[in-house]
Amino acid sequence: MRKRAAVLCGAAAVVVAGTLTAVPADASPSHPPQTARAAQLTWKKCGTDDYPTLQCASLKVPLDHARPRGRQITLALSRVPHTSSTYQGPLLVNPGGPGGSGLSLAGFVASALPKAVASQYDVVGFDPRGVGKSTPALDCWPGHFDPVRPDSLPLSRPVERAGVQRAKAFAAACGSKYASVLPFLNTPDTARDMDAIRRALGARKLNYFGYSYGTYLGAVYAKLFPERVRRLVLDSVVDPSGVWYEDNLAQDRAFDDRHRALMAWIGKHDATYHLGTDPGRIEARWYAMRTALAKQPAGGTVGASELEDTFLPGGYYNGYWPYLAEAFAAYVNEGDAEPLVDAYANFAAVDASGDNGYSVYTAVQCRDAAWPRTWSRWRADNWAVYGKAPFMTWNNAWYNAPCAFWPTSSLRPVDVANRKLPPVLLFQATNDAATPYEGGALVHRMLRGSSLVVEQGGGNHGITLSGNACLDDHLARYLADGTVPRGSGEADAVCAALPDPQPLSTEAAASGAARGSTLHRLLGFRG
């Protein structure tokens, strides 16, 4: 990541001399065309305090798209209707995962985009097959993440065997409960669902905006239905060459870098946290805290694995750093575990929705691509990565371990390389941990004619509509009239990252409330 950032410094100078290419807007009627398929959708008011104009509907699609008259499943949809006399069609949004619900994301995107832009689209969200309010909704093993879980670090063979057995049990439970469904929970079938949504909306072409895993989903849709793509925005781009086993190992290395960045940030604010100024020593104190919690979980809730879960969100979004630092300092300096327990409850505790999300996550990733089926391979690979990146390696390994024992066969990953698309807009932060920078650069090369906007020095995951005006301007211009930046370097445009956060005020710390951007709550973690 740091090596790549140095390369991009040169690209920034090139972008200044680059040109902006305006792509003619695909002519659309003032109102959506009416078709027989569109009549399938009956929209009802389902507004909330945050998104009062939200509407909801449901759509039946085939479980097996090769048998359109066979068993049907139901997708839950949401939308914020367009209000402008200029109508550019539906903008389908996805928060990632796999397993993330997109119903609220439609309201967020419609409210976060400039009004003049959002008003020209029906912003549409959906719960992908298996997720949330779609039916059937998966829940393979309720309470799988209930605390306190075994320590993620398998320092002995009995501990390792227990972890393997736990992964086998989860996979077996999924196979037992959802044997008829699991073969059809995968990215290509979700992409086919998206095209069914397009048809039901009466649209000739689809606009799409996806974050995280949603970038892979969007790229797969574009590969299957290139003629149906009008505009395509991919933010925090999955590396399609590593789905999914290798991508997870790459994540481990990148999350370790972000964890160390948090330690360095804490050191800069020693006057607040009193944990020292040397990042290495602060990191050692964090691992000492982990060792202590493995022996005596805080509040009977936060053991070593739960501590890792709690600090993982800090690798996705630095807005959480002040809350994590407060909890860390209270535990180490004062022996006060309450802030740590609160942080776990706010950032990491898994409820029924989380159980559903994890069940879909495993079902899709385990089906999408081949995973090693011999545990000796997992053991060797993860210990090798752990030697250089200990923060999340084994926690992440156990999170994905059911794929070693998954009851369905695997598909071949989709080759998303594409020369048939209109201009596509990609966004990528140089220090993103969940989807490291190299994935965005690769997809930029694979999607001919795409444009890459880079957040130089940024470490967050999901970077548009999160406060960076430079990024958001590129997004708004593209959605308004198809304008994309064109540069001669690897990046077509470079935006500076926002400053890291400041420590909480005394009043904010006393409130004890978990905060963070609405976007990052909607995107969730692990995606």
GULODO-238595 format. One record per residue (C-alpha): residue number from 1; x, y, z; residue in one letter. Coordinates in nm, 3 decimals, padded with zeros to 5 digits, always signed. Each point is the difference from the previous one (the first is absolute). Layout:
BEGIN
NUM X Y Z A $
...
This chain:
BEGIN
1 +00.000 +00.000 +00.000 M $
2 +00.269 +00.255 +00.094 R $
3 +00.205 -00.096 -00.304 K $
4 -00.301 +00.063 -00.223 R $
5 -00.066 +00.340 +00.159 A $
6 +00.346 +00.121 -00.109 A $
7 -00.077 -00.096 -00.359 V $
8 -00.323 +00.199 +00.003 L $
9 +00.165 +00.322 +00.109 C $
10 +00.131 +00.025 -00.355 G $
11 -00.343 -00.080 -00.143 A $
12 -00.153 +00.299 +00.180 A $
13 +00.210 +00.241 -00.205 A $
14 -00.104 -00.170 -00.320 V $
15 -00.369 +00.024 +00.084 V $
16 +00.019 +00.378 +00.018 V $
17 +00.076 +00.004 -00.370 A $
18 -00.261 -00.266 -00.076 G $
19 -00.323 +00.063 -00.182 T $
20 -00.360 -00.056 +00.099 L $
21 -00.207 -00.200 -00.241 T $
22 -00.374 +00.054 +00.000 A $
23 -00.190 -00.309 -00.102 V $
24 -00.337 +00.083 -00.156 P $
25 -00.283 -00.093 +00.233 A $
26 -00.197 -00.298 -00.119 D $
27 -00.327 +00.157 -00.105 A $
28 -00.278 -00.087 +00.242 S $
29 -00.367 +00.086 +00.008 P $
30 -00.130 +00.247 +00.254 S $
31 -00.181 -00.285 +00.173 H $
32 +00.081 -00.371 +00.025 P $
33 -00.133 -00.207 -00.290 P $
34 -00.288 -00.225 +00.088 Q $
35 +00.031 -00.368 -00.081 T $
36 -00.181 -00.314 +00.101 A $
37 +00.292 -00.098 +00.222 R $
38 -00.012 +00.335 +00.180 A $
39 -00.347 -00.086 +00.123 A $
40 +00.155 -00.266 +00.223 Q $
41 +00.116 +00.268 +00.242 L $
42 -00.244 +00.158 +00.239 T $
43 +00.171 +00.278 +00.190 W $
44 -00.120 +00.087 +00.349 K $
45 +00.111 +00.272 +00.236 K $
46 +00.258 -00.121 +00.251 C $
47 +00.169 +00.328 +00.090 G $
48 +00.201 +00.049 +00.317 T $
49 +00.096 +00.308 +00.195 D $
50 +00.331 +00.008 -00.188 D $
51 -00.143 -00.087 -00.342 Y $
52 -00.367 +00.108 -00.007 P $
53 -00.053 -00.048 -00.376 T $
54 +00.116 -00.362 -00.004 L $
55 -00.230 -00.252 -00.168 Q $
56 +00.011 -00.380 +00.011 C $
57 -00.103 -00.284 -00.228 A $
58 +00.077 -00.367 -00.061 S $
59 +00.087 -00.196 -00.309 L $
60 -00.013 -00.373 -00.068 K $
61 +00.293 -00.146 -00.193 V $
62 +00.096 -00.359 -00.084 P $
63 +00.221 -00.177 +00.251 L $
64 +00.166 -00.157 -00.304 D $
65 +00.010 +00.243 -00.291 H $
66 +00.051 -00.295 -00.235 A $
67 -00.352 -00.111 +00.102 R $
68 -00.202 +00.322 -00.010 P $
69 -00.329 -00.181 +00.067 R $
70 +00.141 -00.194 +00.294 G $
71 +00.014 +00.088 +00.369 R $
72 -00.028 +00.373 +00.066 Q $
73 +00.166 +00.207 +00.274 I $
74 -00.078 +00.356 +00.103 T $
75 +00.225 +00.306 -00.006 L $
76 -00.074 +00.299 +00.223 A $
77 +00.044 +00.334 -00.178 L $
78 +00.001 +00.365 +00.104 S $
79 +00.013 +00.325 -00.191 R $
80 +00.001 +00.376 +00.023 V $
81 -00.189 +00.113 -00.313 P $
82 +00.135 +00.265 -00.232 H $
83 -00.158 +00.345 +00.024 T $
84 +00.163 +00.180 -00.293 S $
85 -00.159 +00.035 -00.342 S $
86 +00.328 -00.140 -00.132 T $
87 +00.007 -00.373 +00.071 Y $
88 +00.317 -00.206 -00.040 Q $
89 -00.144 -00.334 +00.106 G $
90 +00.057 -00.221 +00.305 P $
91 +00.322 +00.019 +00.200 L $
92 +00.038 -00.336 +00.173 L $
93 +00.222 +00.011 +00.310 V $
94 +00.174 -00.274 +00.198 N $
95 +00.199 +00.027 +00.327 P $
96 +00.216 -00.309 -00.039 G $
97 +00.042 -00.302 +00.220 G $
98 -00.097 -00.234 -00.150 P $
99 -00.292 -00.002 +00.239 G $
100 -00.057 +00.374 +00.036 G $
101 -00.350 +00.145 -00.009 S $
102 -00.046 +00.283 -00.246 G $
103 -00.347 +00.120 +00.098 L $
104 +00.115 +00.294 +00.211 S $
105 +00.292 +00.074 -00.231 L $
106 -00.245 +00.126 -00.262 A $
107 -00.120 +00.268 +00.241 G $
108 +00.353 +00.091 +00.098 F $
109 +00.128 +00.035 -00.356 V $
110 -00.303 +00.203 -00.107 A $
111 +00.051 +00.239 +00.291 S $
112 +00.381 +00.020 -00.025 A $
113 +00.025 +00.076 -00.372 L $
114 -00.060 +00.359 -00.112 P $
115 -00.374 +00.049 -00.026 K $
116 +00.023 +00.102 -00.364 A $
117 +00.164 -00.335 -00.080 V $
118 -00.197 -00.232 +00.227 A $
119 -00.330 +00.144 -00.119 S $
120 +00.068 -00.134 -00.351 Q $
121 +00.016 -00.363 +00.113 Y $
122 -00.219 -00.255 +00.166 D $
123 +00.257 -00.107 +00.261 V $
124 -00.073 -00.369 +00.058 V $
125 +00.131 -00.225 +00.276 G $
126 -00.050 -00.373 +00.043 F $
127 +00.065 -00.286 +00.235 D $
128 +00.182 -00.258 -00.217 P $
129 -00.118 -00.357 +00.000 R $
130 +00.025 -00.150 +00.347 G $
131 +00.037 +00.338 +00.172 V $
132 -00.217 +00.186 +00.250 G $
133 -00.358 +00.049 -00.114 K $
134 +00.042 -00.211 -00.311 S $
135 -00.128 -00.356 +00.031 T $
136 +00.125 -00.249 +00.080 P $
137 +00.243 +00.180 +00.232 A $
138 +00.288 -00.214 +00.122 L $
139 +00.100 -00.057 +00.360 D $
140 +00.213 -00.313 +00.012 C $
141 +00.104 +00.008 +00.364 W $
142 -00.166 +00.262 +00.223 P $
143 +00.243 +00.124 +00.263 G $
144 +00.312 -00.125 -00.178 H $
145 +00.185 +00.313 +00.115 F $
146 -00.137 +00.016 +00.353 D $
147 +00.275 +00.090 +00.248 P $
148 +00.228 -00.120 +00.131 V $
149 +00.139 -00.190 -00.297 R $
150 +00.321 -00.203 +00.012 P $
151 +00.322 +00.194 -00.044 D $
152 +00.056 +00.036 -00.374 S $
153 +00.371 -00.079 +00.033 L $
154 +00.046 -00.381 -00.030 P $
155 +00.310 -00.036 +00.211 L $
156 -00.070 -00.367 +00.072 S $
157 -00.144 -00.282 -00.207 R $
158 -00.302 -00.042 +00.232 P $
159 -00.088 +00.368 -00.047 V $
160 +00.046 -00.036 -00.376 E $
161 -00.215 -00.314 -00.011 R $
162 -00.274 +00.180 +00.189 A $
163 +00.006 +00.282 -00.254 G $
164 -00.011 -00.242 -00.291 V $
165 -00.293 -00.185 +00.156 Q $
166 -00.184 +00.327 +00.050 R $
167 +00.046 +00.089 -00.368 A $
168 -00.111 -00.347 -00.108 K $
169 -00.310 +00.025 +00.218 A $
170 -00.100 +00.334 -00.152 F $
171 +00.043 -00.133 -00.355 A $
172 -00.197 -00.313 +00.085 A $
173 -00.281 +00.206 +00.153 A $
174 -00.027 +00.208 -00.317 C $
175 -00.007 -00.313 -00.213 G $
176 -00.265 -00.159 +00.218 S $
177 -00.235 +00.301 +00.013 K $
178 +00.047 +00.138 -00.352 Y $
179 +00.108 -00.287 -00.223 A $
180 -00.234 +00.102 -00.283 S $
181 +00.099 +00.367 +00.016 V $
182 +00.379 +00.002 +00.044 L $
183 +00.089 -00.089 -00.363 P $
184 -00.177 +00.320 -00.110 F $
185 +00.156 +00.239 +00.246 L $
186 +00.284 +00.148 -00.201 N $
187 +00.100 +00.321 -00.171 T $
188 -00.107 -00.089 -00.357 P $
189 -00.352 -00.091 +00.115 D $
190 -00.022 +00.323 +00.200 T $
191 +00.104 +00.186 -00.315 A $
192 -00.279 -00.176 -00.188 R $
193 -00.238 +00.117 +00.275 D $
194 +00.119 +00.355 -00.069 M $
195 -00.100 -00.036 -00.362 D $
196 -00.340 -00.129 +00.109 A $
197 -00.031 +00.316 +00.211 I $
198 +00.091 +00.209 -00.303 R $
199 -00.273 -00.167 -00.205 R $
200 -00.256 +00.040 +00.277 A $
201 +00.086 +00.369 +00.020 L $
202 -00.069 +00.033 -00.371 G $
203 +00.350 +00.130 -00.074 A $
204 +00.192 -00.075 -00.319 R $
205 +00.331 +00.056 +00.178 K $
206 +00.118 +00.005 +00.359 L $
207 +00.205 +00.251 +00.197 N $
208 +00.190 -00.164 +00.285 Y $
209 +00.196 +00.120 +00.304 F $
210 +00.173 -00.262 +00.216 G $
211 +00.236 +00.004 +00.295 Y $
212 +00.249 -00.271 +00.102 S $
213 -00.130 -00.347 -00.102 Y $
214 -00.259 +00.200 -00.190 G $
215 +00.279 +00.096 -00.241 T $
216 +00.056 -00.365 -00.090 Y $
217 -00.375 -00.050 -00.032 L $
218 -00.019 +00.301 -00.232 G $
219 +00.291 -00.121 -00.210 A $
220 -00.159 -00.344 -00.031 V $
221 -00.331 +00.156 -00.103 Y $
222 +00.184 +00.205 -00.261 A $
223 +00.169 -00.314 -00.133 K $
224 -00.329 -00.190 -00.028 L $
225 -00.206 +00.292 -00.132 F $
226 +00.237 +00.258 -00.153 P $
227 -00.269 +00.137 -00.228 E $
228 -00.217 +00.078 +00.304 R $
229 +00.253 +00.225 +00.174 V $
230 -00.055 +00.375 -00.021 R $
231 +00.217 +00.132 +00.285 R $
232 +00.209 -00.203 +00.241 L $
233 +00.165 +00.129 +00.321 V $
234 +00.228 -00.231 +00.198 L $
235 +00.132 +00.126 +00.335 D $
236 +00.273 -00.193 +00.189 S $
237 +00.063 -00.263 -00.261 V $
238 +00.037 -00.373 +00.058 V $
239 +00.298 -00.168 -00.165 D $
240 -00.172 -00.251 -00.232 P $
241 +00.319 -00.200 -00.047 S $
242 -00.005 -00.118 +00.362 G $
243 -00.361 -00.088 +00.074 V $
244 -00.024 -00.099 +00.269 W $
245 +00.276 -00.190 +00.181 Y $
246 +00.295 +00.208 -00.117 E $
247 -00.194 +00.324 +00.047 D $
248 -00.049 -00.086 +00.366 N $
249 +00.371 -00.060 +00.052 L $
250 +00.071 +00.336 -00.163 A $
251 -00.251 +00.160 +00.236 Q $
252 +00.189 -00.139 +00.300 D $
253 +00.316 +00.183 -00.102 R $
254 -00.183 +00.323 -00.073 A $
255 -00.200 -00.003 +00.325 F $
256 +00.320 -00.042 +00.194 D $
257 +00.130 +00.317 -00.165 D $
258 -00.318 +00.187 +00.097 R $
259 +00.020 -00.128 +00.358 H $
260 +00.352 +00.134 +00.022 R $
261 -00.123 +00.330 -00.142 A $
262 -00.245 +00.014 +00.291 L $
263 +00.283 -00.065 +00.245 M $
264 +00.198 +00.285 -00.156 A $
265 -00.302 +00.231 +00.023 W $
266 -00.040 -00.083 +00.368 I $
267 +00.367 +00.084 +00.050 G $
268 -00.055 +00.345 -00.153 K $
269 -00.267 +00.065 +00.260 H $
270 +00.183 -00.121 +00.308 D $
271 -00.124 +00.306 +00.191 A $
272 -00.349 -00.149 -00.027 T $
273 +00.060 -00.374 +00.023 Y $
274 +00.320 -00.028 +00.207 H $
275 +00.107 -00.317 -00.177 L $
276 +00.338 +00.132 -00.113 G $
277 +00.133 +00.152 -00.318 T $
278 +00.180 -00.299 -00.152 D $
279 -00.237 -00.189 -00.233 P $
280 +00.187 -00.327 +00.050 G $
281 -00.032 +00.019 +00.377 R $
282 -00.366 +00.097 -00.025 I $
283 -00.058 -00.300 -00.223 E $
284 +00.174 -00.221 +00.257 A $
285 -00.238 +00.132 +00.265 R $
286 -00.293 -00.086 -00.226 W $
287 +00.123 -00.359 -00.036 Y $
288 +00.054 -00.019 +00.375 A $
289 -00.365 +00.106 +00.039 M $
290 -00.097 -00.277 -00.239 R $
291 +00.193 -00.256 +00.205 T $
292 -00.169 +00.116 +00.319 A $
293 -00.345 -00.018 -00.157 L $
294 +00.066 -00.352 -00.126 A $
295 +00.041 -00.101 +00.365 K $
296 -00.271 +00.224 +00.150 Q $
297 -00.259 +00.139 -00.242 P $
298 -00.113 +00.354 +00.076 A $
299 -00.347 +00.004 +00.147 G $
300 -00.029 -00.369 -00.081 G $
301 -00.047 +00.113 -00.360 T $
302 +00.320 +00.119 -00.166 V $
303 +00.264 -00.268 -00.037 G $
304 +00.291 -00.001 -00.241 A $
305 -00.214 -00.078 -00.306 S $
306 -00.258 +00.262 +00.094 E $
307 +00.277 +00.257 +00.046 L $
308 +00.113 -00.064 -00.357 E $
309 -00.359 +00.031 -00.118 D $
310 -00.030 +00.332 +00.183 T $
311 +00.311 +00.155 -00.153 F $
312 -00.062 -00.134 -00.351 L $
313 -00.242 +00.287 -00.087 P $
314 +00.286 +00.242 +00.059 G $
315 +00.163 -00.153 -00.306 G $
316 -00.305 +00.092 -00.205 Y $
317 -00.059 +00.353 +00.125 Y $
318 +00.231 +00.227 +00.201 N $
319 -00.299 +00.185 +00.141 G $
320 -00.018 -00.283 +00.253 Y $
321 +00.357 +00.051 +00.121 W $
322 -00.083 +00.243 +00.285 P $
323 -00.250 -00.245 +00.150 Y $
324 +00.235 -00.294 -00.028 L $
325 +00.286 +00.203 +00.150 A $
326 -00.220 +00.107 +00.292 E $
327 -00.087 -00.362 +00.075 A $
328 +00.360 -00.116 -00.035 F $
329 +00.130 +00.272 +00.231 A $
330 -00.269 -00.054 +00.263 A $
331 +00.076 -00.371 +00.021 Y $
332 +00.380 +00.032 +00.006 V $
333 +00.039 +00.314 +00.210 N $
334 -00.290 -00.029 +00.241 E $
335 -00.104 -00.364 -00.004 G $
336 -00.343 +00.119 -00.115 D $
337 -00.156 -00.257 -00.233 A $
338 -00.335 +00.172 -00.048 E $
339 +00.102 +00.213 -00.304 P $
340 +00.142 -00.310 -00.165 L $
341 -00.321 -00.193 +00.059 V $
342 -00.197 +00.295 -00.139 D $
343 +00.225 +00.018 -00.306 A $
344 -00.055 -00.371 -00.063 Y $
345 -00.377 +00.048 +00.028 A $
346 +00.006 +00.294 -00.241 N $
347 +00.247 -00.123 -00.261 F $
348 +00.020 -00.378 +00.012 A $
349 -00.290 -00.179 +00.170 A $
350 -00.193 -00.218 -00.246 V $
351 -00.380 -00.001 +00.012 D $
352 -00.252 -00.196 -00.210 A $
353 +00.067 +00.229 -00.297 S $
354 +00.370 -00.071 +00.037 G $
355 -00.065 -00.375 +00.014 D $
356 -00.191 +00.032 -00.326 N $
357 +00.273 +00.210 -00.160 G $
358 +00.272 -00.249 +00.096 Y $
359 -00.204 -00.292 -00.129 S $
360 -00.035 +00.169 -00.340 V $
361 +00.364 +00.110 +00.005 Y $
362 +00.119 -00.358 +00.037 T $
363 -00.258 -00.141 -00.241 A $
364 +00.099 +00.238 -00.279 V $
365 +00.375 +00.003 +00.047 Q $
366 +00.025 -00.375 +00.052 C $
367 -00.201 -00.062 -00.319 R $
368 +00.157 +00.272 -00.217 D $
369 +00.347 -00.148 -00.024 A $
370 +00.218 -00.292 +00.106 A $
371 +00.146 -00.002 +00.351 W $
372 +00.270 -00.232 +00.133 P $
373 -00.168 -00.315 +00.129 R $
374 +00.295 -00.123 +00.205 T $
375 +00.040 +00.168 +00.337 W $
376 +00.379 -00.041 -00.017 S $
377 +00.002 +00.261 -00.279 R $
378 -00.196 +00.246 +00.215 W $
379 +00.231 -00.064 +00.294 R $
380 +00.317 +00.060 -00.201 A $
381 -00.127 +00.308 -00.182 D $
382 -00.144 +00.173 +00.303 N $
383 +00.298 -00.061 +00.225 W $
384 +00.221 +00.140 -00.276 A $
385 -00.209 +00.317 -00.022 V $
386 -00.034 +00.022 +00.378 Y $
387 +00.377 +00.022 +00.033 G $
388 -00.011 +00.345 -00.162 K $
389 -00.361 +00.105 +00.062 A $
390 -00.131 -00.138 +00.330 P $
391 -00.289 +00.239 +00.064 F $
392 -00.283 -00.169 -00.190 M $
393 +00.148 -00.299 -00.182 T $
394 -00.138 -00.284 +00.208 W $
395 -00.322 +00.178 +00.087 N $
396 -00.063 +00.040 -00.374 N $
397 +00.103 -00.358 -00.069 A $
398 -00.265 -00.136 +00.237 W $
399 -00.256 +00.241 -00.143 Y $
400 +00.048 -00.159 -00.342 N $
401 +00.085 -00.354 +00.114 A $
402 -00.345 -00.148 -00.076 P $
403 +00.098 +00.026 -00.368 C $
404 +00.252 -00.280 +00.055 A $
405 -00.293 -00.230 +00.075 F $
406 -00.283 +00.154 -00.202 W $
407 -00.266 -00.248 -00.114 P $
408 -00.030 +00.129 -00.358 T $
409 +00.247 -00.006 -00.286 S $
410 +00.161 +00.324 -00.110 S $
411 -00.044 +00.206 -00.313 L $
412 +00.276 +00.151 -00.206 R $
413 +00.053 +00.370 +00.072 P $
414 -00.134 +00.231 -00.266 V $
415 +00.259 +00.163 -00.223 D $
416 -00.125 +00.358 +00.025 V $
417 +00.227 +00.140 -00.273 A $
418 -00.224 +00.205 -00.227 N $
419 +00.040 +00.202 -00.319 R $
420 -00.372 +00.057 -00.064 K $
421 -00.092 +00.256 +00.267 L $
422 -00.061 +00.373 -00.003 P $
423 +00.242 +00.197 +00.222 P $
424 +00.008 -00.144 +00.354 V $
425 +00.106 +00.197 +00.308 L $
426 +00.215 -00.165 +00.268 L $
427 +00.097 +00.136 +00.343 F $
428 +00.284 -00.138 +00.211 Q $
429 +00.194 +00.109 +00.310 A $
430 +00.373 -00.074 -00.004 T $
431 +00.000 -00.154 +00.350 N $
432 -00.337 -00.177 +00.001 D $
433 +00.031 -00.321 +00.202 A $
434 -00.317 -00.187 -00.097 A $
435 +00.058 +00.043 -00.374 T $
436 +00.369 +00.086 -00.044 P $
437 +00.097 +00.253 -00.265 Y $
438 +00.136 -00.254 -00.246 E $
439 -00.355 -00.129 -00.063 G $
440 -00.122 +00.339 -00.115 G $
441 +00.301 +00.043 -00.229 A $
442 -00.054 -00.346 -00.149 L $
443 -00.370 +00.051 -00.070 V $
444 +00.083 +00.338 -00.156 H $
445 +00.214 -00.190 -00.250 R $
446 -00.258 -00.276 -00.049 M $
447 -00.292 +00.234 -00.075 L $
448 +00.103 +00.170 -00.320 R $
449 -00.076 +00.372 +00.002 G $
450 -00.058 +00.019 +00.376 S $
451 +00.128 +00.290 +00.209 S $
452 +00.167 -00.040 +00.339 L $
453 -00.028 +00.268 +00.270 V $
454 +00.247 -00.058 +00.283 V $
455 -00.013 +00.133 +00.354 E $
456 +00.369 +00.057 +00.069 Q $
457 +00.094 -00.107 +00.353 G $
458 -00.354 -00.106 +00.083 G $
459 -00.047 -00.309 +00.213 G $
460 -00.377 -00.022 +00.020 N $
461 -00.216 -00.253 -00.181 H $
462 -00.292 +00.155 -00.183 G $
463 +00.118 +00.351 -00.079 I $
464 -00.268 +00.180 -00.199 T $
465 -00.290 +00.173 +00.177 L $
466 +00.208 +00.000 +00.316 S $
467 +00.114 +00.362 +00.017 G $
468 +00.272 +00.031 -00.265 N $
469 -00.127 +00.275 -00.229 A $
470 +00.258 -00.075 -00.270 C $
471 -00.115 -00.361 -00.035 L $
472 -00.366 +00.092 +00.023 D $
473 +00.037 +00.260 -00.276 D $
474 +00.129 -00.266 -00.240 H $
475 -00.290 -00.226 +00.097 L $
476 -00.261 +00.272 -00.044 A $
477 +00.134 +00.110 -00.340 R $
478 -00.001 -00.358 -00.127 Y $
479 -00.356 -00.066 +00.114 L $
480 -00.116 +00.337 -00.129 A $
481 +00.123 -00.027 -00.358 D $
482 +00.254 -00.282 -00.033 G $
483 +00.309 +00.216 +00.046 T $
484 +00.308 -00.199 +00.096 V $
485 +00.356 +00.118 +00.067 P $
486 +00.268 -00.101 -00.248 R $
487 +00.367 -00.004 +00.097 G $
488 +00.309 -00.155 -00.152 S $
489 +00.122 -00.178 +00.313 G $
490 -00.127 -00.299 +00.195 E $
491 -00.250 +00.228 +00.172 A $
492 -00.225 +00.227 -00.205 D $
493 -00.054 +00.233 +00.297 A $
494 +00.146 +00.024 +00.351 V $
495 -00.174 +00.144 +00.304 C $
496 +00.172 +00.067 +00.331 A $
497 -00.123 -00.202 +00.296 A $
498 -00.188 +00.171 +00.279 L $
499 +00.199 +00.062 +00.322 P $
500 -00.007 -00.268 +00.267 D $
501 -00.253 +00.064 +00.279 P $
502 +00.073 +00.179 +00.325 Q $
503 -00.050 -00.154 +00.346 P $
504 -00.344 +00.027 +00.149 L $
505 -00.089 +00.293 +00.222 S $
506 -00.070 -00.076 +00.364 T $
507 -00.370 +00.050 -00.064 E $
508 +00.000 -00.234 -00.300 A $
509 +00.193 -00.266 +00.188 A $
510 -00.241 +00.020 +00.291 A $
511 -00.298 -00.066 -00.226 S $
512 +00.126 -00.352 -00.061 G $
513 -00.183 -00.012 -00.333 A $
514 +00.151 -00.174 -00.298 A $
515 +00.036 +00.239 -00.290 R $
516 +00.122 -00.011 -00.352 G $
517 -00.125 +00.090 -00.339 S $
518 -00.339 -00.131 -00.103 T $
519 +00.157 -00.140 -00.313 L $
520 +00.245 -00.221 +00.185 H $
521 -00.276 -00.135 +00.220 R $
522 -00.194 -00.092 -00.314 L $
523 +00.300 -00.162 -00.164 L $
524 +00.082 -00.208 +00.305 G $
525 +00.320 -00.198 +00.037 F $
526 +00.166 -00.309 -00.146 R $
527 -00.122 +00.095 -00.349 G $
